[in-house]
Amino acid sequence: MIINKLIEISFATSDDRNKIYQIRHEVYASELMQHPQNEGKMFQDKFDDFNTYIVAKINLKIVGFISVTPPTKNDYSIDKYFTRKEIPFTVDAGTFEMRILTVLKAHRGKPIAVALMWAAFRFIQSYGGVNIMAIGRSEVLDMYLKLGFKATNKDVNSGEVTFKLIHGKVDELNAFIENNFKNFFIKIRQHCEWKLAIDFFKPSKCYHGGAFFDAIGNEFDDLNKRRNIINADVLDAWFDPAPQLINELENHLAWICKTSPPTDCMGMANGIALTRGVKIENILPGSGSSDLIFLAFREWLLPESRVLILDPTYGEYVHVLENIIGCQVDRINLLKANNYTLDLGELLDLANNNYDLIVIVNPNSPTGQHIHKANLENALKQISPSTRIWVDETYIDYCGKDQSLEKFAVSTSNIIICKSMSKVYALSGLRSAYLCASPFQLEKLRSISPPWAVSLPSQIGALVALKQDQYYEKCYEETHLLRQDFTKELMKFNSIEVLQSKANFVLCYLPENGPSAEIVVSKCKEMGLYIRDVSNMGNNFNKHTVRIAIKDKETNQKMLKIIKQVLD
């Protein structure tokens, strides 16, 4: 694939259409003799009244194009050749037709045709298309088939040209291309100036736990269904929020529901700052850590940015960095043989490679491994101040309140602490979090943080929770005992290994000669227990690794009983 100039891919303008009609005459009348020539040297048809053209240009000149016919008129070019009964697939309100894929003779042999096909596919996909049909010219039929389209036994002869009727389902085509040609299309993207108002690849969603809502219902018609399931696939606290917090919200619930919160969350920021022993300008509240990750990373990073992360680690980071921003992401491979612990010497060696950002989750998820404060501080001091370092401390309170790097971070110019309040204060449903860093790092983020970023119940809940140290410390102590007992009982099962964790969850290795994590998770789900298959959370897990959230003693016993029954 050798291209010296970028191929501009864009929607055709009205001026472009006149040129397209001339090229259609040149190619299909003069060159291929599909249609008779005409005096105007232009060719168009009735579908041009409502179709969409996508063009490829080099140096502002059209070198190719493709047309997409939408289902709005229920009128397609294939209707000229077949009755609907003759078509061996469904043609309905979700069916788009891809047609007139054309590349000028001088530019054939370059990936222009594939780029145009992909553009048409993404256009159809983004408009909710379900099915795609086309009549592929025999000379280029292989290209369609290699990309996942299916040929029928229906042929079309038009002038001197032979076509074959082909079709494909959008979801199946997307999966086929993702699995077989993703890297090829990444290279195509590098040679395109993509000017369509849609992303080159369909934006992917980050998979989290929370499948238990399939059983409860996302419309919350009957919340009593929650009593029949165990939601151990997410890491929500097993304990309730502090009683004082519940009382405060209940006593003022009607007013809280109908009242706008403070616009800038400064009361929440001030309360956090006083509790953590830093200044208010060191704190930026947000609606959960994911809100802050999206806010900061999309402001700081570009596709050409270089980022270093742990592998395995919390999946939101990979999703934002690779799928949304498109950064170059390098990984520090954490290995089972080393209990997935981070080698700080390796971190320092790699940090010399001028990364724009380094992301460390401590304790890490899904492994539960913790780096002691003194050791991590010493390592981070040795990294260049020009490299931003993001430390996610979502679970740090389980390791001791003296283990946070917040006070250390505010004394630096490059370290940002991300603190979710969901898991350690039992506030997952309220979505409260904050960043702690030097004002230098937070200044721009503060200006682009939306007003009312944190809801009123969340702001109130966070501030009350911060004052209930004694209650939560007891909850953390009990969490450790529950985790230890659960681990001890789990390891009695046939060949199960459990990684010692510092947080409110454990990582388990199922017997490799037994059912895979996917099967075990599915079977547990049938019995009302939701646990997490973590094979998609890193490159160093096998297919027999699961993560289980710690619950109260009675629920832990139920989980053990279900897991044993599934494994037996």
Secondary structure, 3 states (H helix, E strand, C coil): CCCCCCEEEEECCHHHHHHHHHHHHHHHHHHCCCCCCCCCCCCCCHHHHCCEEEEEEECCEEEEEEEEECHHHCCCHHHHCCCHHHCCCCCCCCEEEEEEEEECHHHCCCCHHHHHHHHHHHHHHHCCCCEEEEEEEHHHHHHHHHCCCEEEEEEEEECCEEEEEEEEEHHHHHHHHHHHCHHHHHHHHHCEEECCCCCCCCCCCCCCCCCCHHHHCCCCCCHHHHHHCEECCCCCCCCCCCHHHHHHHHHCHHHHHHCCCCCCCHHHHHHHHHHHCCCHHHEEEECCHHHHHHHHHHHHCCCCCEEEEEECCCHHHHHHHHHHHCCEEEEEECCHHHCCCCCHHHHHHHHCCCCCEEEEECCCCCCCCCCCHHHHHHHHCCCCCCCEEEEECCCHHHHCHHHCCHHHHHCCCCEEEEEECHHHHCCCCCCCEEEECCHHHHHHHHHHCCCCCCCHHHHHHHHHHHCCHHHHHHHHHHHHHHHHHHHHHHCCCCCCEEECCCCCEEEEECCCCCCCHHHHHHHHHHCCEECEECHHHCCCCCCCEEEEECCCHHHHHHHHHHHHHHHC
